[in-house]
């Protein structure tokens, strides 16, 4: 499960992946694969942003294999609409976690 602390292993790992995509064009592709393979979402705003990104860039959507949602749901309408669209947004999703 993702740890939200700045120095947690999860956050350090994510920042390392972000640095990879900034090295050069060849490393960008490898870094994007790693970055989108396992995603943790900590707010409804992040979930909305992810859904928007995946709708716009279907090549990124194909890379998502694991998604972990960890936030309190205030607006069930928005959440339900995005949740219901996850199978079409992330066709290769094999793991979905909640906390």
Backbone as XML, in Angstrom:
<?xml version="1.0"?>
<chain id="A" units="angstrom">
  <residue number="1" name="UNK">
    <atom name="N" x="0.842" y="-1.177" z="0.000"/>
    <atom name="CA" x="0.000" y="0.000" z="0.000"/>
    <atom name="C" x="0.890" y="1.244" z="0.000"/>
  </residue>
  <residue number="2" name="UNK">
    <atom name="N" x="0.568" y="2.240" z="-0.786"/>
    <atom name="CA" x="1.377" y="3.452" z="-0.860"/>
    <atom name="C" x="1.425" y="4.187" z="0.470"/>
  </residue>
  <residue number="3" name="UNK">
    <atom name="N" x="2.560" y="4.761" z="0.757"/>
    <atom name="CA" x="2.777" y="5.545" z="1.965"/>
    <atom name="C" x="2.906" y="7.000" z="1.531"/>
  </residue>
  <residue number="4" name="UNK">
    <atom name="N" x="2.105" y="7.879" z="2.084"/>
    <atom name="CA" x="2.059" y="9.272" z="1.644"/>
    <atom name="C" x="3.209" y="10.137" z="2.154"/>
  </residue>
  <residue number="5" name="UNK">
    <atom name="N" x="4.012" y="9.653" z="3.086"/>
    <atom name="CA" x="5.099" y="10.469" z="3.619"/>
    <atom name="C" x="6.127" y="10.751" z="2.530"/>
  </residue>
  <residue number="6" name="UNK">
    <atom name="N" x="6.687" y="11.951" z="2.566"/>
    <atom name="CA" x="7.609" y="12.410" z="1.533"/>
    <atom name="C" x="8.810" y="11.485" z="1.366"/>
  </residue>
  <residue number="7" name="UNK">
    <atom name="N" x="9.367" y="10.988" z="2.460"/>
    <atom name="CA" x="10.559" y="10.148" z="2.386"/>
    <atom name="C" x="10.246" y="8.653" z="2.393"/>
  </residue>
  <residue number="8" name="UNK">
    <atom name="N" x="8.996" y="8.304" z="2.212"/>
    <atom name="CA" x="8.651" y="6.887" z="2.184"/>
    <atom name="C" x="9.240" y="6.229" z="0.943"/>
  </residue>
  <residue number="9" name="UNK">
    <atom name="N" x="9.391" y="4.928" z="1.001"/>
    <atom name="CA" x="9.935" y="4.183" z="-0.138"/>
    <atom name="C" x="9.062" y="4.385" z="-1.375"/>
  </residue>
  <residue number="10" name="UNK">
    <atom name="N" x="7.749" y="4.425" z="-1.187"/>
    <atom name="CA" x="6.829" y="4.620" z="-2.310"/>
    <atom name="C" x="7.101" y="5.955" z="-3.009"/>
  </residue>
  <residue number="11" name="UNK">
    <atom name="N" x="7.201" y="7.034" z="-2.236"/>
    <atom name="CA" x="7.422" y="8.356" z="-2.824"/>
    <atom name="C" x="8.808" y="8.491" z="-3.439"/>
  </residue>
  <residue number="12" name="UNK">
    <atom name="N" x="9.806" y="7.927" z="-2.804"/>
    <atom name="CA" x="11.166" y="7.972" z="-3.358"/>
    <atom name="C" x="11.190" y="7.212" z="-4.689"/>
  </residue>
  <residue number="13" name="UNK">
    <atom name="N" x="10.535" y="6.071" z="-4.740"/>
    <atom name="CA" x="10.462" y="5.271" z="-5.956"/>
    <atom name="C" x="9.755" y="6.046" z="-7.082"/>
  </residue>
  <residue number="14" name="UNK">
    <atom name="N" x="8.660" y="6.700" z="-6.760"/>
    <atom name="CA" x="7.918" y="7.472" z="-7.763"/>
    <atom name="C" x="8.757" y="8.630" z="-8.282"/>
  </residue>
  <residue number="15" name="UNK">
    <atom name="N" x="9.448" y="9.323" z="-7.389"/>
    <atom name="CA" x="10.315" y="10.436" z="-7.831"/>
    <atom name="C" x="11.448" y="9.926" z="-8.716"/>
  </residue>
  <residue number="16" name="UNK">
    <atom name="N" x="11.989" y="8.751" z="-8.416"/>
    <atom name="CA" x="13.051" y="8.174" z="-9.253"/>
    <atom name="C" x="12.520" y="7.896" z="-10.658"/>
  </residue>
  <residue number="17" name="UNK">
    <atom name="N" x="11.307" y="7.382" z="-10.755"/>
    <atom name="CA" x="10.705" y="7.123" z="-12.060"/>
    <atom name="C" x="10.519" y="8.430" z="-12.832"/>
  </residue>
  <residue number="18" name="UNK">
    <atom name="N" x="10.104" y="9.477" z="-12.130"/>
    <atom name="CA" x="9.939" y="10.780" z="-12.782"/>
    <atom name="C" x="11.267" y="11.308" z="-13.304"/>
  </residue>
  <residue number="19" name="UNK">
    <atom name="N" x="12.334" y="11.087" z="-12.554"/>
    <atom name="CA" x="13.659" y="11.525" z="-13.013"/>
    <atom name="C" x="14.097" y="10.759" z="-14.255"/>
  </residue>
  <residue number="20" name="UNK">
    <atom name="N" x="13.735" y="9.487" z="-14.337"/>
    <atom name="CA" x="14.100" y="8.668" z="-15.499"/>
    <atom name="C" x="13.565" y="9.251" z="-16.804"/>
  </residue>
  <residue number="21" name="UNK">
    <atom name="N" x="12.334" y="9.739" z="-16.764"/>
    <atom name="CA" x="11.735" y="10.219" z="-18.016"/>
    <atom name="C" x="12.346" y="11.537" z="-18.481"/>
  </residue>
  <residue number="22" name="UNK">
    <atom name="N" x="13.129" y="12.170" z="-17.627"/>
    <atom name="CA" x="13.768" y="13.436" z="-17.995"/>
    <atom name="C" x="15.210" y="13.281" z="-18.463"/>
  </residue>
  <residue number="23" name="UNK">
    <atom name="N" x="15.737" y="12.067" z="-18.501"/>
    <atom name="CA" x="17.130" y="11.852" z="-18.891"/>
    <atom name="C" x="17.323" y="12.066" z="-20.386"/>
  </residue>
  <residue number="24" name="UNK">
    <atom name="N" x="16.594" y="11.317" z="-21.186"/>
    <atom name="CA" x="16.687" y="11.446" z="-22.641"/>
    <atom name="C" x="15.484" y="10.752" z="-23.266"/>
  </residue>
  <residue number="25" name="UNK">
    <atom name="N" x="15.345" y="10.859" z="-24.563"/>
    <atom name="CA" x="14.194" y="10.286" z="-25.253"/>
    <atom name="C" x="14.111" y="8.766" z="-25.076"/>
  </residue>
  <residue number="26" name="UNK">
    <atom name="N" x="15.238" y="8.079" z="-25.134"/>
    <atom name="CA" x="15.224" y="6.616" z="-24.970"/>
    <atom name="C" x="14.762" y="6.202" z="-23.576"/>
  </residue>
  <residue number="27" name="UNK">
    <atom name="N" x="15.206" y="6.939" z="-22.567"/>
    <atom name="CA" x="14.826" y="6.612" z="-21.197"/>
    <atom name="C" x="13.383" y="7.025" z="-20.909"/>
  </residue>
  <residue number="28" name="UNK">
    <atom name="N" x="12.866" y="7.968" z="-21.679"/>
    <atom name="CA" x="11.492" y="8.423" z="-21.484"/>
    <atom name="C" x="10.511" y="7.253" z="-21.624"/>
  </residue>
  <residue number="29" name="UNK">
    <atom name="N" x="10.652" y="6.485" z="-22.701"/>
    <atom name="CA" x="9.741" y="5.356" z="-22.926"/>
    <atom name="C" x="9.801" y="4.336" z="-21.787"/>
  </residue>
  <residue number="30" name="UNK">
    <atom name="N" x="10.998" y="3.999" z="-21.365"/>
    <atom name="CA" x="11.147" y="3.038" z="-20.260"/>
    <atom name="C" x="10.563" y="3.600" z="-18.967"/>
  </residue>
  <residue number="31" name="UNK">
    <atom name="N" x="10.821" y="4.876" z="-18.714"/>
    <atom name="CA" x="10.321" y="5.518" z="-17.501"/>
    <atom name="C" x="8.807" y="5.615" z="-17.478"/>
  </residue>
  <residue number="32" name="UNK">
    <atom name="N" x="8.208" y="5.928" z="-18.619"/>
    <atom name="CA" x="6.746" y="6.022" z="-18.698"/>
    <atom name="C" x="6.112" y="4.663" z="-18.426"/>
  </residue>
  <residue number="33" name="UNK">
    <atom name="N" x="6.716" y="3.609" z="-18.958"/>
    <atom name="CA" x="6.217" y="2.244" z="-18.683"/>
    <atom name="C" x="6.169" y="2.001" z="-17.173"/>
  </residue>
  <residue number="34" name="UNK">
    <atom name="N" x="7.262" y="2.321" z="-16.491"/>
    <atom name="CA" x="7.343" y="2.098" z="-15.043"/>
    <atom name="C" x="6.405" y="3.019" z="-14.267"/>
  </residue>
  <residue number="35" name="UNK">
    <atom name="N" x="6.302" y="4.262" z="-14.712"/>
    <atom name="CA" x="5.511" y="5.261" z="-14.007"/>
    <atom name="C" x="4.022" y="4.915" z="-14.018"/>
  </residue>
  <residue number="36" name="UNK">
    <atom name="N" x="3.528" y="4.442" z="-15.141"/>
    <atom name="CA" x="2.103" y="4.165" z="-15.266"/>
    <atom name="C" x="1.724" y="2.727" z="-14.931"/>
  </residue>
  <residue number="37" name="UNK">
    <atom name="N" x="2.687" y="1.857" z="-14.725"/>
    <atom name="CA" x="2.385" y="0.458" z="-14.421"/>
    <atom name="C" x="1.632" y="0.306" z="-13.102"/>
  </residue>
  <residue number="38" name="UNK">
    <atom name="N" x="2.057" y="1.039" z="-12.093"/>
    <atom name="CA" x="1.459" y="0.939" z="-10.754"/>
    <atom name="C" x="1.166" y="2.351" z="-10.253"/>
  </residue>
  <residue number="39" name="UNK">
    <atom name="N" x="-0.119" y="2.672" z="-10.092"/>
    <atom name="CA" x="-0.534" y="4.035" z="-9.746"/>
    <atom name="C" x="-1.260" y="4.032" z="-8.407"/>
  </residue>
  <residue number="40" name="UNK">
    <atom name="N" x="-0.945" y="5.020" z="-7.579"/>
    <atom name="CA" x="-1.653" y="5.233" z="-6.311"/>
    <atom name="C" x="-2.341" y="6.591" z="-6.393"/>
  </residue>
  <residue number="41" name="UNK">
    <atom name="N" x="-3.601" y="6.626" z="-6.034"/>
    <atom name="CA" x="-4.401" y="7.840" z="-6.076"/>
    <atom name="C" x="-4.812" y="8.180" z="-4.646"/>
  </residue>
  <residue number="42" name="UNK">
    <atom name="N" x="-4.539" y="9.429" z="-4.233"/>
    <atom name="CA" x="-4.805" y="9.837" z="-2.858"/>
    <atom name="C" x="-5.915" y="10.870" z="-2.709"/>
  </residue>
  <residue number="43" name="UNK">
    <atom name="N" x="-6.582" y="11.238" z="-3.819"/>
    <atom name="CA" x="-7.685" y="12.194" z="-3.733"/>
    <atom name="C" x="-8.572" y="12.050" z="-4.964"/>
  </residue>
  <residue number="44" name="UNK">
    <atom name="N" x="-9.804" y="12.535" z="-4.841"/>
    <atom name="CA" x="-10.719" y="12.488" z="-5.977"/>
    <atom name="C" x="-10.184" y="13.363" z="-7.110"/>
  </residue>
  <residue number="45" name="UNK">
    <atom name="N" x="-9.491" y="14.448" z="-6.771"/>
    <atom name="CA" x="-8.900" y="15.313" z="-7.789"/>
    <atom name="C" x="-7.854" y="14.577" z="-8.612"/>
  </residue>
  <residue number="46" name="UNK">
    <atom name="N" x="-7.030" y="13.779" z="-7.941"/>
    <atom name="CA" x="-6.031" y="12.974" z="-8.655"/>
    <atom name="C" x="-6.710" y="11.936" z="-9.542"/>
  </residue>
  <residue number="47" name="UNK">
    <atom name="N" x="-7.791" y="11.347" z="-9.054"/>
    <atom name="CA" x="-8.510" y="10.352" z="-9.844"/>
    <atom name="C" x="-9.109" y="10.997" z="-11.094"/>
  </residue>
  <residue number="48" name="UNK">
    <atom name="N" x="-9.682" y="12.188" z="-10.947"/>
    <atom name="CA" x="-10.243" y="12.908" z="-12.098"/>
    <atom name="C" x="-9.146" y="13.257" z="-13.095"/>
  </residue>
  <residue number="49" name="UNK">
    <atom name="N" x="-7.994" y="13.711" z="-12.594"/>
    <atom name="CA" x="-6.871" y="14.057" z="-13.471"/>
    <atom name="C" x="-6.358" y="12.819" z="-14.207"/>
  </residue>
  <residue number="50" name="UNK">
    <atom name="N" x="-6.258" y="11.702" z="-13.497"/>
    <atom name="CA" x="-5.810" y="10.466" z="-14.138"/>
    <atom name="C" x="-6.794" y="10.044" z="-15.230"/>
  </residue>
  <residue number="51" name="UNK">
    <atom name="N" x="-8.086" y="10.077" z="-14.922"/>
    <atom name="CA" x="-9.099" y="9.686" z="-15.907"/>
    <atom name="C" x="-9.007" y="10.572" z="-17.148"/>
  </residue>
  <residue number="52" name="UNK">
    <atom name="N" x="-8.835" y="11.863" z="-16.941"/>
    <atom name="CA" x="-8.701" y="12.784" z="-18.069"/>
    <atom name="C" x="-7.462" y="12.471" z="-18.904"/>
  </residue>
  <residue number="53" name="UNK">
    <atom name="N" x="-6.354" y="12.223" z="-18.241"/>
    <atom name="CA" x="-5.103" y="11.893" z="-18.934"/>
    <atom name="C" x="-5.253" y="10.595" z="-19.734"/>
  </residue>
  <residue number="54" name="UNK">
    <atom name="N" x="-5.860" y="9.593" z="-19.133"/>
    <atom name="CA" x="-6.001" y="8.302" z="-19.808"/>
    <atom name="C" x="-6.973" y="8.372" z="-20.985"/>
  </residue>
  <residue number="55" name="UNK">
    <atom name="N" x="-7.989" y="9.231" z="-20.873"/>
    <atom name="CA" x="-8.908" y="9.409" z="-22.008"/>
    <atom name="C" x="-8.195" y="10.096" z="-23.171"/>
  </residue>
  <residue number="56" name="UNK">
    <atom name="N" x="-7.331" y="11.036" z="-22.855"/>
    <atom name="CA" x="-6.619" y="11.794" z="-23.879"/>
    <atom name="C" x="-5.474" y="10.996" z="-24.493"/>
  </residue>
  <residue number="57" name="UNK">
    <atom name="N" x="-4.815" y="10.173" z="-23.688"/>
    <atom name="CA" x="-3.635" y="9.421" z="-24.134"/>
    <atom name="C" x="-3.871" y="7.927" z="-23.927"/>
  </residue>
  <residue number="58" name="UNK">
    <atom name="N" x="-4.533" y="7.302" z="-24.881"/>
    <atom name="CA" x="-4.876" y="5.880" z="-24.727"/>
    <atom name="C" x="-3.635" y="4.999" z="-24.642"/>
  </residue>
  <residue number="59" name="UNK">
    <atom name="N" x="-2.508" y="5.447" z="-25.190"/>
    <atom name="CA" x="-1.286" y="4.648" z="-25.090"/>
    <atom name="C" x="-0.818" y="4.538" z="-23.633"/>
  </residue>
  <residue number="60" name="UNK">
    <atom name="N" x="-1.107" y="5.549" z="-22.829"/>
    <atom name="CA" x="-0.765" y="5.490" z="-21.406"/>
    <atom name="C" x="-1.724" y="4.550" z="-20.680"/>
  </residue>
  <residue number="61" name="UNK">
    <atom name="N" x="-2.969" y="4.572" z="-21.075"/>
    <atom name="CA" x="-3.976" y="3.723" z="-20.430"/>
    <atom name="C" x="-3.623" y="2.251" z="-20.553"/>
  </residue>
  <residue number="62" name="UNK">
    <atom name="N" x="-3.022" y="1.870" z="-21.657"/>
    <atom name="CA" x="-2.634" y="0.478" z="-21.867"/>
    <atom name="C" x="-1.527" y="0.030" z="-20.913"/>
  </residue>
  <residue number="63" name="UNK">
    <atom name="N" x="-0.794" y="0.953" z="-20.325"/>
    <atom name="CA" x="0.332" y="0.633" z="-19.454"/>
    <atom name="C" x="-0.101" y="0.366" z="-18.009"/>
  </residue>
  <residue number="64" name="UNK">
    <atom name="N" x="-1.293" y="0.819" z="-17.615"/>
    <atom name="CA" x="-1.751" y="0.713" z="-16.222"/>
    <atom name="C" x="-2.106" y="-0.732" z="-15.895"/>
  </residue>
  <residue number="65" name="UNK">
    <atom name="N" x="-1.381" y="-1.309" z="-14.924"/>
    <atom name="CA" x="-1.641" y="-2.686" z="-14.493"/>
    <atom name="C" x="-2.204" y="-2.736" z="-13.071"/>
  </residue>
  <residue number="66" name="UNK">
    <atom name="N" x="-1.850" y="-1.743" z="-12.244"/>
    <atom name="CA" x="-2.270" y="-1.737" z="-10.842"/>
    <atom name="C" x="-2.696" y="-0.329" z="-10.446"/>
  </residue>
  <residue number="67" name="UNK">
    <atom name="N" x="-3.828" y="-0.248" z="-9.754"/>
    <atom name="CA" x="-4.356" y="1.041" z="-9.316"/>
    <atom name="C" x="-4.808" y="0.896" z="-7.880"/>
  </residue>
  <residue number="68" name="UNK">
    <atom name="N" x="-4.330" y="1.790" z="-7.018"/>
    <atom name="CA" x="-4.714" y="1.769" z="-5.609"/>
    <atom name="C" x="-5.367" y="3.098" z="-5.269"/>
  </residue>
  <residue number="69" name="UNK">
    <atom name="N" x="-6.600" y="3.054" z="-4.768"/>
    <atom name="CA" x="-7.348" y="4.250" z="-4.401"/>
    <atom name="C" x="-7.375" y="4.363" z="-2.882"/>
  </residue>
  <residue number="70" name="UNK">
    <atom name="N" x="-6.903" y="5.501" z="-2.373"/>
    <atom name="CA" x="-6.801" y="5.681" z="-0.927"/>
    <atom name="C" x="-7.244" y="7.102" z="-0.562"/>
  </residue>
  <residue number="71" name="UNK">
    <atom name="N" x="-8.553" y="7.297" z="-0.462"/>
    <atom name="CA" x="-9.086" y="8.608" z="-0.085"/>
    <atom name="C" x="-10.541" y="8.463" z="0.336"/>
  </residue>
  <residue number="72" name="UNK">
    <atom name="N" x="-11.031" y="9.474" z="1.044"/>
    <atom name="CA" x="-12.426" y="9.495" z="1.466"/>
    <atom name="C" x="-13.266" y="10.034" z="0.315"/>
  </residue>
  <residue number="73" name="UNK">
    <atom name="N" x="-14.369" y="9.399" z="0.023"/>
    <atom name="CA" x="-15.223" y="9.783" z="-1.095"/>
    <atom name="C" x="-16.325" y="10.718" z="-0.598"/>
  </residue>
  <residue number="74" name="UNK">
    <atom name="N" x="-16.238" y="11.988" z="-1.014"/>
    <atom name="CA" x="-17.262" y="12.971" z="-0.659"/>
    <atom name="C" x="-18.374" y="12.997" z="-1.709"/>
  </residue>
  <residue number="75" name="UNK">
    <atom name="N" x="-17.997" y="12.989" z="-2.967"/>
    <atom name="CA" x="-18.941" y="13.084" z="-4.076"/>
    <atom name="C" x="-19.044" y="11.733" z="-4.764"/>
  </residue>
  <residue number="76" name="UNK">
    <atom name="N" x="-20.032" y="10.962" z="-4.392"/>
    <atom name="CA" x="-20.144" y="9.613" z="-4.936"/>
    <atom name="C" x="-20.505" y="9.599" z="-6.415"/>
  </residue>
  <residue number="77" name="UNK">
    <atom name="N" x="-21.124" y="10.664" z="-6.912"/>
    <atom name="CA" x="-21.502" y="10.721" z="-8.325"/>
    <atom name="C" x="-20.276" y="10.736" z="-9.222"/>
  </residue>
  <residue number="78" name="UNK">
    <atom name="N" x="-19.329" y="11.629" z="-8.931"/>
    <atom name="CA" x="-18.095" y="11.724" z="-9.717"/>
    <atom name="C" x="-17.309" y="10.429" z="-9.584"/>
  </residue>
  <residue number="79" name="UNK">
    <atom name="N" x="-17.162" y="9.949" z="-8.360"/>
    <atom name="CA" x="-16.406" y="8.722" z="-8.109"/>
    <atom name="C" x="-17.012" y="7.553" z="-8.885"/>
  </residue>
  <residue number="80" name="UNK">
    <atom name="N" x="-18.317" y="7.382" z="-8.806"/>
    <atom name="CA" x="-18.991" y="6.254" z="-9.455"/>
    <atom name="C" x="-18.819" y="6.312" z="-10.974"/>
  </residue>
  <residue number="81" name="UNK">
    <atom name="N" x="-18.906" y="7.512" z="-11.550"/>
    <atom name="CA" x="-18.756" y="7.658" z="-12.998"/>
    <atom name="C" x="-17.358" y="7.225" z="-13.439"/>
  </residue>
  <residue number="82" name="UNK">
    <atom name="N" x="-16.347" y="7.649" z="-12.692"/>
    <atom name="CA" x="-14.969" y="7.274" z="-13.035"/>
    <atom name="C" x="-14.730" y="5.797" z="-12.749"/>
  </residue>
  <residue number="83" name="UNK">
    <atom name="N" x="-15.192" y="5.327" z="-11.594"/>
    <atom name="CA" x="-15.010" y="3.910" z="-11.232"/>
    <atom name="C" x="-15.632" y="3.000" z="-12.289"/>
  </residue>
  <residue number="84" name="UNK">
    <atom name="N" x="-16.828" y="3.332" z="-12.746"/>
    <atom name="CA" x="-17.507" y="2.515" z="-13.759"/>
    <atom name="C" x="-16.773" y="2.522" z="-15.095"/>
  </residue>
  <residue number="85" name="UNK">
    <atom name="N" x="-15.996" y="3.574" z="-15.344"/>
    <atom name="CA" x="-15.277" y="3.655" z="-16.622"/>
    <atom name="C" x="-13.878" y="3.026" z="-16.555"/>
  </residue>
  <residue number="86" name="UNK">
    <atom name="N" x="-13.435" y="2.574" z="-15.381"/>
    <atom name="CA" x="-12.086" y="2.009" z="-15.242"/>
    <atom name="C" x="-11.793" y="0.846" z="-16.191"/>
  </residue>
  <residue number="87" name="UNK">
    <atom name="N" x="-12.699" y="-0.099" z="-16.371"/>
    <atom name="CA" x="-12.384" y="-1.195" z="-17.302"/>
    <atom name="C" x="-12.098" y="-0.721" z="-18.724"/>
  </residue>
  <residue number="88" name="UNK">
    <atom name="N" x="-12.818" y="0.289" z="-19.185"/>
    <atom name="CA" x="-12.539" y="0.791" z="-20.533"/>
    <atom name="C" x="-11.346" y="1.737" z="-20.543"/>
  </residue>
  <residue number="89" name="UNK">
    <atom name="N" x="-11.138" y="2.473" z="-19.444"/>
    <atom name="CA" x="-9.988" y="3.382" z="-19.368"/>
    <atom name="C" x="-8.675" y="2.615" z="-19.247"/>
  </residue>
  <residue number="90" name="UNK">
    <atom name="N" x="-8.680" y="1.540" z="-18.481"/>
    <atom name="CA" x="-7.464" y="0.756" z="-18.215"/>
    <atom name="C" x="-7.703" y="-0.699" z="-18.626"/>
  </residue>
  <residue number="91" name="UNK">
    <atom name="N" x="-7.601" y="-0.996" z="-19.904"/>
    <atom name="CA" x="-7.931" y="-2.344" z="-20.366"/>
    <atom name="C" x="-7.017" y="-3.447" z="-19.832"/>
  </residue>
  <residue number="92" name="UNK">
    <atom name="N" x="-5.815" y="-3.082" z="-19.389"/>
    <atom name="CA" x="-4.871" y="-4.087" z="-18.877"/>
    <atom name="C" x="-4.766" y="-4.089" z="-17.366"/>
  </residue>
  <residue number="93" name="UNK">
    <atom name="N" x="-5.735" y="-3.478" z="-16.690"/>
    <atom name="CA" x="-5.746" y="-3.418" z="-15.223"/>
    <atom name="C" x="-5.954" y="-4.814" z="-14.656"/>
  </residue>
  <residue number="94" name="UNK">
    <atom name="N" x="-5.013" y="-5.265" z="-13.816"/>
    <atom name="CA" x="-5.127" y="-6.590" z="-13.204"/>
    <atom name="C" x="-5.258" y="-6.517" z="-11.689"/>
  </residue>
  <residue number="95" name="UNK">
    <atom name="N" x="-4.966" y="-5.335" z="-11.115"/>
    <atom name="CA" x="-5.057" y="-5.205" z="-9.665"/>
    <atom name="C" x="-5.685" y="-3.860" z="-9.319"/>
  </residue>
  <residue number="96" name="UNK">
    <atom name="N" x="-6.739" y="-3.891" z="-8.504"/>
    <atom name="CA" x="-7.414" y="-2.688" z="-8.046"/>
    <atom name="C" x="-7.545" y="-2.785" z="-6.550"/>
  </residue>
  <residue number="97" name="UNK">
    <atom name="N" x="-6.947" y="-1.833" z="-5.820"/>
    <atom name="CA" x="-6.972" y="-1.862" z="-4.362"/>
    <atom name="C" x="-7.636" y="-0.630" z="-3.790"/>
  </residue>
  <residue number="98" name="UNK">
    <atom name="N" x="-8.195" y="-0.763" z="-2.604"/>
    <atom name="CA" x="-8.884" y="0.331" z="-1.909"/>
    <atom name="C" x="-8.424" y="0.377" z="-0.462"/>
  </residue>
  <residue number="99" name="UNK">
    <atom name="N" x="-8.374" y="1.586" z="0.072"/>
    <atom name="CA" x="-8.168" y="1.728" z="1.521"/>
    <atom name="C" x="-8.753" y="3.046" z="1.976"/>
  </residue>
</chain>
